[in-house]
Amino acid sequence: MEPLLSINGLKTHFFTSEGVVRSVDGVDLTIRRGETLGVVGESGCGKSVTALSVMRLIPSPGRIVEGAIIFKNSDLAKVPEKEMRDIRGNEIAMIFQDPMTSLNPVYTIGMQIAETIRLHKGFDKKKGIQRAVELLRQVGIPRAEQIVDEYPHRLSGGMRQRVMIAMAMACDPKLLIADEPTTALDVTIQAQILDLMRALKKEHGTSILMITHDLGVVAEMCDRVVVMYGGKVVEQADVETLFEHPAHPYTRGLLQSIPSLEEEKEWLDSIPGNVPIPSEMPEGCKFAPRCPHAMDRCHIEEPPLYELAGGQKSRCFLAAGEGTLCRMSY
């Protein structure tokens, strides 16, 4: 499939009084047209900052210091802000993690959806509200004609997330970035939101960048997966390969920590240690202090992202055959 978005060597750093925080430190990834790409990893690994970099919404004191974000032959890291405003919300839209803080509490639902439509499509106020009602119906919100006049605090968490999806899909974007879209929702509502996103993708052919820590969501939704750790990509693979043949010890640790219905355990497996503080990253492989397979060189030399069979990639010396091979089947 043809690439829709290509991120090459992206570095996004935060310049604080305590030093430089390298939140994203050389990320490469590609999203193809019509596919869902999952980005997974623990909190602090750089997932959300990568997404915000694509949208050019990095809060101060952060900024993109290196790399390219190629979308439709334009480098989003360098285009003028006016051009970026035309792209943001129109061709690339984002669903944020917490819909309550993402919606403006002093404006009605209809006004907030219509604002996007009026800005990018040139609709007048009346047509904008009519289109907002249509979008609310598409995302399964009942009584759409009444809901457009409601304020965000009057809606449940699941309803607010549906409103966020309606806003994101208002201009039929080519790329939808979903940052933990189901985190704060109960299991039943999570399933409904994922079904909705699948249906919208099928109907509009939208590519989705799905940022999540939930590997169950990845298995259900994604075509390919990128695993991040310490601001870097440590593994890439199609979803089936990743679950059956993980090629990085960190990916294995994530998969082994998932509760199993088939195997009774007194204790859940976990990855020892803690995620390193971004301003105090270790030398060599960033995962080495927590890795049960670490060799001496891992604490000194940072491994490259090795190309493996079938398009799989792994940032691990062991995956490249330099020591005891860490690949295993599930």
C-alpha positions as a printed NumPy array, in Angstrom:
array([[  0.   ,   0.   ,   0.   ],
       [  1.081,   3.554,  -0.687],
       [  2.443,   5.499,   2.322],
       [  0.166,   8.278,   3.569],
       [  2.464,   9.568,   6.319],
       [  6.182,   8.932,   6.768],
       [  8.06 ,   9.985,   9.906],
       [ 11.82 ,   9.987,   9.439],
       [ 14.323,  10.526,  12.247],
       [ 11.895,  12.568,  14.357],
       [ 13.366,  14.141,  17.491],
       [ 11.155,  16.186,  19.803],
       [ 12.901,  17.549,  22.878],
       [ 11.791,  19.6  ,  25.881],
       [ 14.241,  22.221,  27.091],
       [ 13.707,  22.501,  30.854],
       [ 15.63 ,  24.107,  33.711],
       [ 16.757,  20.599,  34.705],
       [ 18.132,  19.783,  31.274],
       [ 17.013,  18.479,  27.889],
       [ 14.274,  15.852,  27.942],
       [ 14.485,  13.72 ,  24.776],
       [ 10.862,  12.546,  24.689],
       [ 11.088,  11.423,  21.054],
       [ 14.608,  10.57 ,  20.032],
       [ 14.846,   9.413,  16.425],
       [ 11.511,   7.811,  15.525],
       [ 10.861,   6.32 ,  12.081],
       [  7.445,   4.985,  11.109],
       [  5.125,   4.848,   8.115],
       [  1.337,   4.77 ,   7.928],
       [ -0.116,   3.353,   4.737],
       [ -3.362,   4.42 ,   3.12 ],
       [ -6.352,   2.654,   4.645],
       [ -4.469,   0.846,   7.412],
       [ -4.574,   1.033,  11.199],
       [ -1.147,   1.342,  12.805],
       [ -0.881,   0.727,  16.532],
       [  1.739,   2.465,  18.665],
       [  2.219,   0.803,  22.058],
       [  4.445,   1.164,  25.098],
       [  4.426,   2.187,  28.747],
       [  3.611,   5.717,  29.867],
       [  6.475,   8.073,  29.104],
       [  7.783,   6.15 ,  26.091],
       [  6.998,   8.977,  23.64 ],
       [  3.755,   7.75 ,  22.038],
       [  1.642,  10.836,  22.636],
       [  4.483,  13.27 ,  21.949],
       [  4.978,  11.582,  18.564],
       [  1.285,  12.166,  17.769],
       [  1.4  ,  15.777,  18.967],
       [  4.496,  16.309,  16.807],
       [  2.534,  15.205,  13.729],
       [ -0.177,  17.736,  14.64 ],
       [  2.406,  20.422,  15.48 ],
       [  0.808,  20.84 ,  18.91 ],
       [  3.898,  20.396,  21.103],
       [  3.499,  22.458,  24.287],
       [  6.27 ,  24.804,  25.398],
       [  9.149,  24.301,  26.192],
       [  9.138,  21.457,  23.683],
       [  9.93 ,  21.603,  19.989],
       [ 10.799,  19.417,  17.022],
       [ 14.581,  19.653,  16.704],
       [ 15.228,  17.193,  13.903],
       [ 13.552,  14.913,  11.377],
       [ 10.803,  15.029,   8.769],
       [  7.051,  14.313,   8.863],
       [  6.068,  13.773,   5.228],
       [  2.353,  14.015,   4.436],
       [  1.218,  14.337,   0.803],
       [  4.696,  15.532,  -0.288],
       [  4.84 ,  18.234,   2.427],
       [  7.083,  18.185,   5.502],
       [  4.731,  19.017,   8.364],
       [  7.711,  19.817,  10.594],
       [  8.537,  22.791,   8.364],
       [  5.341,  24.043,   6.707],
       [  4.12 ,  27.541,   7.743],
       [  1.625,  27.65 ,  10.613],
       [ -1.15 ,  28.937,   8.323],
       [ -0.776,  25.886,   6.072],
       [ -0.649,  23.64 ,   9.14 ],
       [ -3.959,  25.098,  10.368],
       [ -5.545,  24.15 ,   7.044],
       [ -4.283,  20.57 ,   7.451],
       [ -5.05 ,  20.202,  11.17 ],
       [ -8.656,  19.101,  11.694],
       [ -9.251,  18.908,   7.955],
       [ -6.876,  16.305,   6.487],
       [ -5.414,  15.071,   9.781],
       [ -7.67 ,  14.915,  12.838],
       [ -7.005,  13.792,  16.385],
       [ -9.096,  12.227,  19.139],
       [ -7.548,  13.177,  22.455],
       [ -7.242,  11.006,  25.526],
       [ -9.767,  12.786,  27.785],
       [-12.884,  14.082,  26.01 ],
       [-13.976,  16.116,  29.035],
       [-10.859,  18.317,  28.952],
       [-10.812,  18.393,  25.132],
       [-14.338,  19.811,  24.789],
       [-14.968,  23.456,  25.663],
       [-17.37 ,  23.537,  28.641],
       [-18.924,  26.917,  27.719],
       [-19.978,  26.029,  24.164],
       [-22.684,  23.613,  23.08 ],
       [-21.829,  20.368,  21.325],
       [-23.33 ,  21.645,  18.06 ],
       [-21.328,  24.878,  18.132],
       [-18.058,  23.002,  18.647],
       [-18.644,  20.551,  15.797],
       [-19.976,  23.27 ,  13.485],
       [-16.915,  25.456,  14.118],
       [-14.643,  22.88 ,  12.453],
       [-16.997,  22.495,   9.5  ],
       [-17.375,  26.255,   9.006],
       [-13.632,  26.824,   9.236],
       [-12.587,  24.177,   6.713],
       [-15.677,  23.767,   4.496],
       [-17.049,  27.319,   4.446],
       [-20.532,  26.355,   5.687],
       [-22.721,  29.031,   7.257],
       [-23.951,  28.621,  10.838],
       [-27.248,  26.924,   9.921],
       [-25.656,  24.388,   7.551],
       [-22.873,  23.774,  10.088],
       [-25.415,  22.797,  12.749],
       [-27.301,  20.601,  10.253],
       [-24.075,  18.809,   9.414],
       [-23.306,  18.444,  13.145],
       [-26.655,  16.671,  13.631],
       [-25.825,  14.287,  10.746],
       [-22.417,  13.507,  12.261],
       [-23.893,  12.805,  15.689],
       [-26.318,  10.362,  14.089],
       [-23.431,   8.664,  12.255],
       [-21.61 ,   8.026,  15.515],
       [-24.718,   6.509,  17.087],
       [-25.837,   9.307,  19.387],
       [-29.619,   9.233,  19.946],
       [-31.704,  12.428,  19.921],
       [-29.027,  14.199,  17.875],
       [-31.302,  17.229,  17.323],
       [-31.417,  17.792,  21.089],
       [-27.806,  16.83 ,  21.852],
       [-26.427,  19.603,  19.599],
       [-27.835,  22.09 ,  22.105],
       [-26.392,  20.337,  25.158],
       [-23.162,  21.233,  26.984],
       [-20.378,  18.628,  27.458],
       [-20.99 ,  18.152,  31.198],
       [-24.505,  16.887,  30.444],
       [-23.153,  13.87 ,  28.532],
       [-21.657,  10.591,  29.741],
       [-18.009,   9.684,  29.06 ],
       [-18.971,   7.392,  26.189],
       [-21.206,  10.048,  24.622],
       [-18.453,  12.674,  24.905],
       [-16.016,  10.328,  23.19 ],
       [-18.526,   9.821,  20.367],
       [-18.782,  13.599,  20.057],
       [-14.97 ,  13.781,  19.791],
       [-15.055,  11.192,  17.003],
       [-17.817,  13.141,  15.228],
       [-15.676,  16.297,  15.431],
       [-12.617,  14.443,  14.159],
       [-14.523,  12.94 ,  11.213],
       [-16.377,  16.18 ,  10.338],
       [-14.174,  16.96 ,   7.338],
       [-13.487,  13.353,   6.228],
       [ -9.773,  13.403,   7.188],
       [ -7.261,  11.179,   5.43 ],
       [ -5.59 ,  10.351,   8.766],
       [ -7.198,   9.958,  12.187],
       [ -4.903,   9.965,  15.238],
       [ -6.559,   8.316,  18.248],
       [ -4.657,   8.858,  21.5  ],
       [ -5.88 ,   6.295,  24.056],
       [ -9.491,   6.718,  22.825],
       [-10.965,   4.114,  25.2  ],
       [ -8.825,   4.491,  28.348],
       [-11.381,   6.176,  30.619],
       [-14.376,   4.123,  29.414],
       [-15.895,   0.92 ,  30.761],
       [-15.486,  -2.285,  28.787],
       [-18.894,  -2.203,  27.082],
       [-18.462,   1.391,  25.901],
       [-14.883,   0.61 ,  24.807],
       [-16.194,  -2.1  ,  22.482],
       [-18.805,   0.276,  21.033],
       [-16.202,   2.998,  20.378],
       [-13.852,   0.527,  18.648],
       [-16.72 ,  -0.81 ,  16.51 ],
       [-17.571,   2.771,  15.566],
       [-13.999,   3.574,  14.543],
       [-13.841,   0.391,  12.465],
       [-17.075,   1.283,  10.676],
       [-15.919,   4.836,   9.943],
       [-12.604,   3.544,   8.611],
       [-14.406,   1.109,   6.314],
       [-16.85 ,   3.751,   5.093],
       [-14.365,   6.58 ,   4.502],
       [-11.092,   4.671,   3.893],
       [ -9.445,   6.659,   6.673],
       [ -6.011,   5.626,   7.956],
       [ -5.806,   5.405,  11.756],
       [ -2.831,   5.921,  14.056],
       [ -3.944,   4.16 ,  17.243],
       [ -1.948,   5.085,  20.346],
       [ -2.64 ,   2.731,  23.231],
       [ -1.143,   0.701,  26.062],
       [ -3.861,  -1.947,  25.667],
       [ -2.585,  -4.894,  23.638],
       [ -6.13 ,  -6.256,  23.436],
       [ -7.133,  -3.153,  21.461],
       [ -4.076,  -3.643,  19.242],
       [ -4.993,  -7.262,  18.494],
       [ -8.562,  -6.276,  17.65 ],
       [ -7.978,  -3.093,  15.657],
       [ -4.516,  -2.884,  14.11 ],
       [ -2.879,  -4.135,  10.92 ],
       [  0.673,  -3.302,  12.011],
       [  2.262,  -2.402,  15.34 ],
       [  5.103,  -0.126,  16.45 ],
       [  6.488,  -0.711,  19.959],
       [  8.182,   2.28 ,  21.603],
       [ 10.5  ,   2.5  ,  24.607],
       [ 12.592,   5.401,  25.838],
       [ 11.59 ,   7.672,  22.976],
       [ 12.608,   5.162,  20.306],
       [ 10.979,   2.466,  18.191],
       [ 12.209,  -0.91 ,  19.489],
       [ 10.075,  -3.185,  17.301],
       [  7.836,  -3.063,  14.234],
       [  5.793,  -5.91 ,  12.775],
       [  2.396,  -6.866,  11.45 ],
       [  0.03 ,  -7.642,  14.307],
       [  0.057, -11.427,  13.846],
       [  3.855, -11.633,  13.765],
       [  4.215,  -9.412,  16.812],
       [  1.947, -11.587,  18.944],
       [  3.307, -14.919,  17.712],
       [  7.02 , -14.084,  17.313],
       [  8.073, -11.003,  19.298],
       [ 11.679, -10.139,  18.487],
       [ 12.525,  -7.721,  21.304],
       [ 12.709,  -8.568,  25.044],
       [ 10.558,  -5.543,  25.878],
       [  7.77 ,  -6.725,  23.564],
       [  7.994, -10.168,  25.13 ],
       [  7.672,  -8.615,  28.578],
       [  4.548,  -6.701,  27.54 ],
       [  2.936,  -9.818,  26.09 ],
       [  3.822, -11.998,  29.073],
       [  2.189,  -9.488,  31.431],
       [ -1.237, -10.027,  29.817],
       [ -3.534, -12.156,  32.025],
       [ -4.418, -15.506,  30.44 ],
       [ -7.719, -17.384,  30.719],
       [ -5.973, -20.641,  29.813],
       [ -3.187, -20.521,  32.395],
       [ -3.799, -19.998,  36.1  ],
       [ -1.142, -17.873,  37.809],
       [ -0.85 , -16.786,  41.409],
       [  1.051, -13.683,  40.292],
       [  1.021, -11.792,  37.005],
       [  4.334, -11.533,  35.19 ],
       [  5.811,  -8.054,  35.107],
       [  8.834,  -6.295,  33.665],
       [ 11.327,  -5.612,  36.488],
       [ 12.475,  -2.086,  37.234],
       [ 11.008,   1.204,  36.074],
       [ 10.833,   3.209,  32.864],
       [ 13.906,   5.488,  32.811],
       [ 13.417,   9.205,  33.434],
       [ 13.633,  10.899,  29.987],
       [ 16.255,  13.367,  31.224],
       [ 18.396,  10.546,  32.642],
       [ 18.449,   7.916,  29.9  ],
       [ 21.057,   5.151,  30.325],
       [ 23.91 ,   4.634,  27.891],
       [ 23.585,   1.945,  25.253],
       [ 20.272,   0.138,  24.894],
       [ 17.611,   2.028,  26.839],
       [ 15.99 ,  -1.242,  27.939],
       [ 19.237,  -2.918,  29.074],
       [ 18.839,  -2.128,  32.828],
       [ 15.544,  -4.064,  32.836],
       [ 16.399,  -6.751,  30.273],
       [ 16.986, -10.36 ,  31.433],
       [ 19.021, -11.026,  28.261],
       [ 21.311,  -7.962,  28.425],
       [ 24.957,  -8.482,  27.475],
       [ 27.906,  -6.238,  28.391],
       [ 27.754,  -4.443,  25.062],
       [ 24.079,  -3.583,  25.606],
       [ 25.069,  -1.201,  28.423],
       [ 27.59 ,   0.586,  26.199],
       [ 26.407,   0.423,  22.6  ],
       [ 22.935,   1.264,  21.333],
       [ 21.654,  -1.343,  18.851],
       [ 20.313,  -0.223,  15.472],
       [ 16.825,  -1.146,  14.278],
       [ 17.607,  -4.462,  12.557],
       [ 15.589,  -5.623,   9.536],
       [ 14.294,  -9.161,  10.057],
       [ 12.257, -11.533,   7.917],
       [  8.848, -10.477,   6.64 ],
       [  9.343,  -6.771,   7.268],
       [  9.726,  -7.178,  11.024],
       [ 12.234,  -4.857,  12.737],
       [ 13.86 ,  -5.068,  16.169],
       [ 16.285,  -2.822,  18.046],
       [ 18.069,  -5.744,  19.721],
       [ 21.461,  -7.401,  19.182],
       [ 19.916, -10.766,  20.054],
       [ 17.282, -10.5  ,  17.322],
       [ 20.122, -10.085,  14.824],
       [ 21.716, -13.34 ,  16.034],
       [ 24.421, -11.695,  18.141],
       [ 23.998, -13.935,  21.18 ],
       [ 21.198, -16.177,  22.415],
       [ 18.261, -15.556,  20.095],
       [ 15.383, -13.983,  21.992],
       [ 12.598, -14.79 ,  19.532],
       [  9.976, -17.145,  20.882],
       [  6.593, -18.473,  19.816],
       [  3.304, -17.974,  21.632]])
